[in-house]
Amino acid sequence: MSNIKLKRAREIYKGFKGDTTIVAITDFISPELIQQLTSKQIAAVMECINTAYHAGKKTAGAEDIGGAVWVDSIQQLVGYENKKK
């Protein structure tokens, strides 16, 4: 039942619908909550999670782009070498 609800919620959801994004968002919704909500309500929760993510990202002032960081305050992409192995 929850798979059908999630599939329908993904169709209703208005945010970016890339597979990685959808999985990341739905991972934050507990199975218990999915059982209790309608597909429309699950889609609304997904939109809230996505909005909160983007609001937090915007206030961070920087974004790691893999090998570089975009720094809002100087409007510049700064490269770095990842030394983790």
MODELLER restraints for C-alpha pairs under 7 A, 6 or more apart:
rsr = mdl.restraints
at = mdl.atoms
rsr.add(forms.Gaussian(group=physical.xy_distance, feature=features.Distance(at['CA:2:A'], at['CA:34:A']), mean=6.47, stdev=0.5))
rsr.add(forms.Gaussian(group=physical.xy_distance, feature=features.Distance(at['CA:2:A'], at['CA:35:A']), mean=6.24, stdev=0.5))
rsr.add(forms.Gaussian(group=physical.xy_distance, feature=features.Distance(at['CA:5:A'], at['CA:38:A']), mean=6.97, stdev=0.5))
rsr.add(forms.Gaussian(group=physical.xy_distance, feature=features.Distance(at['CA:5:A'], at['CA:39:A']), mean=5.01, stdev=0.5))
rsr.add(forms.Gaussian(group=physical.xy_distance, feature=features.Distance(at['CA:6:A'], at['CA:39:A']), mean=6.50, stdev=0.5))
rsr.add(forms.Gaussian(group=physical.xy_distance, feature=features.Distance(at['CA:8:A'], at['CA:39:A']), mean=5.82, stdev=0.5))
rsr.add(forms.Gaussian(group=physical.xy_distance, feature=features.Distance(at['CA:9:A'], at['CA:39:A']), mean=4.54, stdev=0.5))
rsr.add(forms.Gaussian(group=physical.xy_distance, feature=features.Distance(at['CA:9:A'], at['CA:40:A']), mean=5.96, stdev=0.5))
rsr.add(forms.Gaussian(group=physical.xy_distance, feature=features.Distance(at['CA:9:A'], at['CA:42:A']), mean=5.86, stdev=0.5))
rsr.add(forms.Gaussian(group=physical.xy_distance, feature=features.Distance(at['CA:9:A'], at['CA:43:A']), mean=4.71, stdev=0.5))
rsr.add(forms.Gaussian(group=physical.xy_distance, feature=features.Distance(at['CA:10:A'], at['CA:43:A']), mean=6.59, stdev=0.5))
rsr.add(forms.Gaussian(group=physical.xy_distance, feature=features.Distance(at['CA:12:A'], at['CA:40:A']), mean=6.71, stdev=0.5))
rsr.add(forms.Gaussian(group=physical.xy_distance, feature=features.Distance(at['CA:12:A'], at['CA:43:A']), mean=6.02, stdev=0.5))
rsr.add(forms.Gaussian(group=physical.xy_distance, feature=features.Distance(at['CA:13:A'], at['CA:43:A']), mean=4.80, stdev=0.5))
rsr.add(forms.Gaussian(group=physical.xy_distance, feature=features.Distance(at['CA:13:A'], at['CA:46:A']), mean=6.94, stdev=0.5))
rsr.add(forms.Gaussian(group=physical.xy_distance, feature=features.Distance(at['CA:13:A'], at['CA:47:A']), mean=6.65, stdev=0.5))
rsr.add(forms.Gaussian(group=physical.xy_distance, feature=features.Distance(at['CA:15:A'], at['CA:47:A']), mean=6.38, stdev=0.5))
rsr.add(forms.Gaussian(group=physical.xy_distance, feature=features.Distance(at['CA:25:A'], at['CA:46:A']), mean=6.16, stdev=0.5))
rsr.add(forms.Gaussian(group=physical.xy_distance, feature=features.Distance(at['CA:25:A'], at['CA:49:A']), mean=6.51, stdev=0.5))
rsr.add(forms.Gaussian(group=physical.xy_distance, feature=features.Distance(at['CA:25:A'], at['CA:50:A']), mean=6.89, stdev=0.5))
rsr.add(forms.Gaussian(group=physical.xy_distance, feature=features.Distance(at['CA:26:A'], at['CA:46:A']), mean=6.85, stdev=0.5))
rsr.add(forms.Gaussian(group=physical.xy_distance, feature=features.Distance(at['CA:34:A'], at['CA:42:A']), mean=6.74, stdev=0.5))
rsr.add(forms.Gaussian(group=physical.xy_distance, feature=features.Distance(at['CA:61:A'], at['CA:71:A']), mean=6.09, stdev=0.5))
rsr.add(forms.Gaussian(group=physical.xy_distance, feature=features.Distance(at['CA:61:A'], at['CA:72:A']), mean=5.13, stdev=0.5))
rsr.add(forms.Gaussian(group=physical.xy_distance, feature=features.Distance(at['CA:61:A'], at['CA:73:A']), mean=6.76, stdev=0.5))
rsr.add(forms.Gaussian(group=physical.xy_distance, feature=features.Distance(at['CA:62:A'], at['CA:69:A']), mean=6.44, stdev=0.5))
rsr.add(forms.Gaussian(group=physical.xy_distance, feature=features.Distance(at['CA:62:A'], at['CA:70:A']), mean=5.36, stdev=0.5))
rsr.add(forms.Gaussian(group=physical.xy_distance, feature=features.Distance(at['CA:62:A'], at['CA:71:A']), mean=4.50, stdev=0.5))
rsr.add(forms.Gaussian(group=physical.xy_distance, feature=features.Distance(at['CA:62:A'], at['CA:72:A']), mean=5.83, stdev=0.5))
rsr.add(forms.Gaussian(group=physical.xy_distance, feature=features.Distance(at['CA:63:A'], at['CA:69:A']), mean=5.39, stdev=0.5))
rsr.add(forms.Gaussian(group=physical.xy_distance, feature=features.Distance(at['CA:63:A'], at['CA:70:A']), mean=5.20, stdev=0.5))
rsr.add(forms.Gaussian(group=physical.xy_distance, feature=features.Distance(at['CA:63:A'], at['CA:71:A']), mean=6.85, stdev=0.5))
rsr.add(forms.Gaussian(group=physical.xy_distance, feature=features.Distance(at['CA:64:A'], at['CA:70:A']), mean=6.62, stdev=0.5))
rsr.add(forms.Gaussian(group=physical.xy_distance, feature=features.Distance(at['CA:67:A'], at['CA:79:A']), mean=5.77, stdev=0.5))
rsr.add(forms.Gaussian(group=physical.xy_distance, feature=features.Distance(at['CA:67:A'], at['CA:80:A']), mean=5.42, stdev=0.5))
rsr.add(forms.Gaussian(group=physical.xy_distance, feature=features.Distance(at['CA:67:A'], at['CA:81:A']), mean=6.26, stdev=0.5))
rsr.add(forms.Gaussian(group=physical.xy_distance, feature=features.Distance(at['CA:67:A'], at['CA:82:A']), mean=6.72, stdev=0.5))
rsr.add(forms.Gaussian(group=physical.xy_distance, feature=features.Distance(at['CA:68:A'], at['CA:77:A']), mean=6.34, stdev=0.5))
rsr.add(forms.Gaussian(group=physical.xy_distance, feature=features.Distance(at['CA:68:A'], at['CA:78:A']), mean=5.28, stdev=0.5))
rsr.add(forms.Gaussian(group=physical.xy_distance, feature=features.Distance(at['CA:68:A'], at['CA:79:A']), mean=3.94, stdev=0.5))
rsr.add(forms.Gaussian(group=physical.xy_distance, feature=features.Distance(at['CA:68:A'], at['CA:80:A']), mean=5.51, stdev=0.5))
rsr.add(forms.Gaussian(group=physical.xy_distance, feature=features.Distance(at['CA:69:A'], at['CA:77:A']), mean=5.56, stdev=0.5))
rsr.add(forms.Gaussian(group=physical.xy_distance, feature=features.Distance(at['CA:69:A'], at['CA:78:A']), mean=5.18, stdev=0.5))
rsr.add(forms.Gaussian(group=physical.xy_distance, feature=features.Distance(at['CA:69:A'], at['CA:79:A']), mean=6.32, stdev=0.5))
rsr.add(forms.Gaussian(group=physical.xy_distance, feature=features.Distance(at['CA:70:A'], at['CA:76:A']), mean=5.78, stdev=0.5))
rsr.add(forms.Gaussian(group=physical.xy_distance, feature=features.Distance(at['CA:70:A'], at['CA:77:A']), mean=4.35, stdev=0.5))
rsr.add(forms.Gaussian(group=physical.xy_distance, feature=features.Distance(at['CA:70:A'], at['CA:78:A']), mean=6.27, stdev=0.5))
rsr.add(forms.Gaussian(group=physical.xy_distance, feature=features.Distance(at['CA:71:A'], at['CA:77:A']), mean=6.30, stdev=0.5))
